[in-house]
Amino acid sequence: MEKYLTNTRLLNYKTQEISDLVSTRKWIDLAEFDKIGAIYDFVQNEIPLGYNKYDNLTATQVLADGFGQCNTKATLLMALLRAVDVPCRLHGTKVTKVFQRSLMPKIMSKLAPPFIVHTWAEVFFRGEWLSLEGAICDKAYISGLRKLFPEHTGKFFDYAVAVEDFTNLQIDWKGENTTVQQQAVIKDLGVFNSPDEFYLEYKQEYHGIKKFLYENIGRKIMTKKVEKIRN
């Protein structure tokens, strides 16, 4: 399990910022189930859904941003788990961009590559690896979606949510898999010891003007749309 507890450039949990956070929250004193639950809840709800400029931010950079999407939340979640001696790894995939279509500006929807790099953290708990993908969407945002679509039941595939049953979301930590976007997966890229290893091999497939537009305009519009739904 040692390789799943390593401090890396992106999983920089030995920094003062993360040490202070872990100490203040007293996570290290909890039982393993409660450690995972408390950290999961923090990343899910106190680091709400929003779109960072880059995927390969360090855990402390995500913490400083105060919001995150799938890839950046996975990094922060893993760093915090390793800081309290809970083994974790990264699961990499590619997803279709379609499930985010209503958050994307129309021009970004056309310019974005058809498939997007998507990751989530997996935790080793009671002898098995469990998905913590449900941490991506904060509960306030999910509540806003439910108000926006009060009659919706069954499959939901939009607004950064891709699930089989919108009325029965598996996004709470109960010692089982959690998921909120996995129904959008079109290719499994496997598991990695750290996001550092993953990003050496995989990156988002946009460059030049497309990359510039997303990083400086598109992601900000998407984050504002998320905030509007949340509020």
C-alpha positions as CSV (number, residue, x, y, z in Angstrom):
1,M,0.0,0.0,0.0
2,E,3.0,2.3,0.3
3,K,2.8,3.5,-3.3
4,Y,-0.8,4.6,-2.6
5,L,0.3,6.8,0.3
6,T,3.1,8.7,-1.5
7,N,3.5,12.5,-1.4
8,T,3.9,13.7,-5.1
9,R,4.2,17.1,-6.8
10,L,0.4,17.2,-7.4
11,L,-0.5,15.3,-4.2
12,N,1.5,17.7,-2.1
13,Y,-0.1,16.8,1.2
14,K,3.0,17.6,3.2
15,T,2.6,21.3,2.6
16,Q,1.7,23.7,5.5
17,E,-1.7,24.5,4.0
18,I,-2.9,20.8,3.9
19,S,-1.2,20.0,7.3
20,D,-3.1,22.9,8.9
21,L,-6.4,21.9,7.3
22,V,-6.0,18.3,8.5
23,S,-5.0,19.4,12.0
24,T,-7.9,21.9,12.3
25,R,-10.5,19.4,11.2
26,K,-9.0,16.7,13.4
27,W,-9.5,14.1,10.6
28,I,-6.5,12.1,11.7
29,D,-8.3,11.2,15.0
30,L,-11.3,9.6,13.3
31,A,-11.9,5.9,12.5
32,E,-11.1,5.0,8.9
33,F,-14.7,5.0,7.7
34,D,-15.2,8.4,9.3
35,K,-11.9,9.8,7.9
36,I,-13.0,9.0,4.4
37,G,-16.5,10.3,5.0
38,A,-15.4,13.6,6.5
39,I,-12.8,14.3,3.8
40,Y,-15.2,13.2,1.0
41,D,-17.9,15.6,2.4
42,F,-15.3,18.4,2.5
43,V,-14.3,18.0,-1.1
44,Q,-17.8,17.4,-2.3
45,N,-19.5,20.4,-0.6
46,E,-16.9,22.8,0.6
47,I,-15.0,22.7,-2.7
48,P,-18.1,23.1,-4.9
49,L,-18.3,22.2,-8.6
50,G,-16.6,24.8,-10.8
51,Y,-14.1,24.7,-13.7
52,N,-10.4,25.4,-12.9
53,K,-8.1,26.7,-15.6
54,Y,-6.0,23.6,-15.7
55,D,-6.5,19.9,-14.9
56,N,-3.0,19.3,-13.5
57,L,-3.2,21.7,-10.5
58,T,-1.6,20.7,-7.2
59,A,-3.8,19.9,-4.3
60,T,-2.9,23.2,-2.7
61,Q,-3.8,25.1,-5.8
62,V,-7.2,23.4,-5.9
63,L,-7.7,24.3,-2.3
64,A,-6.7,28.0,-3.1
65,D,-9.2,28.1,-6.0
66,G,-12.0,26.9,-3.6
67,F,-13.8,25.0,-6.4
68,G,-13.1,22.1,-8.7
69,Q,-14.2,19.7,-11.4
70,C,-13.7,16.0,-11.7
71,N,-9.9,16.0,-12.3
72,T,-8.9,18.7,-9.8
73,K,-11.3,17.4,-7.1
74,A,-9.8,13.9,-7.5
75,T,-6.3,15.4,-6.9
76,L,-7.4,17.3,-3.7
77,L,-9.4,14.3,-2.4
78,M,-6.4,12.0,-2.9
79,A,-4.0,14.3,-1.2
80,L,-6.2,14.7,1.9
81,L,-6.8,11.0,2.1
82,R,-3.1,10.2,1.9
83,A,-2.5,12.9,4.6
84,V,-4.5,10.8,7.0
85,D,-2.9,7.5,5.9
86,V,-5.8,6.2,3.7
87,P,-4.6,4.5,0.5
88,C,-6.0,5.8,-2.7
89,R,-5.4,5.8,-6.5
90,L,-6.6,7.5,-9.6
91,H,-9.0,6.0,-12.2
92,G,-8.7,7.5,-15.6
93,T,-11.3,7.5,-18.4
94,K,-12.6,9.5,-21.4
95,V,-16.2,10.7,-21.4
96,T,-18.4,12.2,-24.1
97,K,-18.7,16.0,-23.9
98,V,-22.4,15.7,-24.5
99,F,-23.3,15.3,-20.9
100,Q,-22.1,18.9,-20.2
101,R,-23.8,20.5,-23.2
102,S,-26.2,22.8,-21.3
103,L,-23.3,24.2,-19.3
104,M,-21.1,24.9,-22.3
105,P,-21.3,28.1,-24.4
106,K,-22.5,27.1,-27.8
107,I,-19.2,28.1,-29.4
108,M,-17.3,26.0,-26.8
109,S,-19.6,23.0,-27.5
110,K,-18.6,23.1,-31.1
111,L,-14.9,23.7,-30.5
112,A,-14.5,21.2,-27.7
113,P,-13.1,17.7,-28.6
114,P,-15.7,15.0,-28.7
115,F,-14.1,13.2,-25.8
116,I,-12.9,14.7,-22.5
117,V,-10.3,13.3,-20.1
118,H,-12.1,12.4,-16.9
119,T,-10.8,11.0,-13.6
120,W,-11.9,10.1,-10.1
121,A,-10.3,8.9,-6.9
122,E,-10.6,5.4,-5.7
123,V,-10.1,4.5,-2.0
124,F,-9.0,1.2,-0.6
125,F,-11.4,0.3,2.2
126,R,-12.1,-3.0,3.8
127,G,-10.2,-5.0,1.2
128,E,-11.6,-3.4,-2.0
129,W,-11.2,-0.4,-4.2
130,L,-14.2,2.0,-4.2
131,S,-15.1,4.8,-6.5
132,L,-15.4,8.3,-4.9
133,E,-16.6,9.9,-8.1
134,G,-19.7,11.2,-6.4
135,A,-17.6,14.0,-4.8
136,I,-17.6,15.9,-8.0
137,C,-21.0,17.6,-7.7
138,D,-21.8,19.4,-4.5
139,K,-25.2,18.8,-2.9
140,A,-26.3,22.4,-3.3
141,Y,-25.8,22.1,-7.0
142,I,-27.7,18.8,-7.2
143,S,-30.5,20.5,-5.2
144,G,-30.6,23.3,-7.7
145,L,-30.9,20.8,-10.6
146,R,-33.7,19.1,-8.9
147,K,-35.6,22.4,-8.6
148,L,-34.8,23.1,-12.2
149,F,-36.2,19.7,-13.2
150,P,-38.8,18.8,-10.5
151,E,-40.5,16.2,-12.5
152,H,-37.5,14.4,-13.8
153,T,-37.0,10.7,-13.0
154,G,-34.8,8.0,-14.4
155,K,-31.7,8.7,-16.5
156,F,-30.2,12.1,-16.4
157,F,-27.5,13.1,-18.9
158,D,-26.7,16.8,-18.9
159,Y,-25.4,19.6,-16.7
160,A,-22.3,17.6,-15.7
161,V,-24.4,14.8,-14.4
162,A,-24.6,11.3,-16.0
163,V,-26.5,8.8,-14.0
164,E,-29.1,6.1,-14.6
165,D,-31.5,7.2,-11.8
166,F,-31.7,10.9,-11.0
167,T,-34.1,10.2,-8.1
168,N,-31.7,7.8,-6.4
169,L,-28.2,9.3,-6.7
170,Q,-25.3,7.4,-5.1
171,I,-23.3,10.4,-4.0
172,D,-23.1,9.9,-0.2
173,W,-20.3,8.0,1.4
174,K,-21.7,4.8,2.9
175,G,-18.7,2.5,2.5
176,E,-19.7,1.8,-1.1
177,N,-19.1,3.2,-4.6
178,T,-20.3,6.7,-5.3
179,T,-20.9,8.0,-8.8
180,V,-22.3,11.0,-10.6
181,Q,-20.7,11.1,-14.1
182,Q,-19.7,7.5,-14.9
183,Q,-22.6,6.9,-17.3
184,A,-20.7,9.3,-19.7
185,V,-17.6,7.1,-19.9
186,I,-16.8,5.9,-23.4
187,K,-13.2,4.6,-22.7
188,D,-11.5,3.2,-19.6
189,L,-7.9,4.2,-19.4
190,G,-7.1,2.2,-16.3
191,V,-5.8,3.0,-12.8
192,F,-2.8,5.0,-11.8
193,N,-0.8,5.5,-8.6
194,S,-1.1,9.3,-8.8
195,P,-2.5,12.0,-11.1
196,D,1.2,12.9,-11.8
197,E,1.6,9.6,-13.6
198,F,-1.8,10.0,-15.4
199,Y,-1.0,13.4,-16.8
200,L,2.3,12.3,-18.2
201,E,0.3,10.1,-20.5
202,Y,-3.0,11.8,-21.0
203,K,-4.1,15.4,-21.5
204,Q,-7.2,17.2,-22.9
205,E,-7.2,17.1,-26.6
206,Y,-7.5,20.8,-27.4
207,H,-4.7,23.2,-28.4
208,G,-4.1,26.7,-29.7
209,I,-7.1,29.0,-29.9
210,K,-9.5,26.3,-28.6
211,K,-7.3,25.9,-25.5
212,F,-7.1,29.7,-25.0
213,L,-10.9,30.2,-25.3
214,Y,-11.6,27.4,-22.8
215,E,-9.1,28.5,-20.2
216,N,-9.9,32.2,-20.4
217,I,-13.6,32.4,-21.3
218,G,-15.4,29.1,-21.6
219,R,-14.7,27.7,-18.2
220,K,-15.7,31.0,-16.5
221,I,-19.1,30.9,-18.2
222,M,-19.6,27.3,-17.2
223,T,-18.7,28.1,-13.6
224,K,-21.2,31.0,-13.6
225,K,-23.9,28.7,-15.0
226,V,-23.2,26.2,-12.2
227,E,-23.4,29.0,-9.6
228,K,-26.7,30.2,-11.0
229,I,-28.2,26.8,-10.7
230,R,-26.8,26.3,-7.2
231,N,-28.2,29.6,-6.0
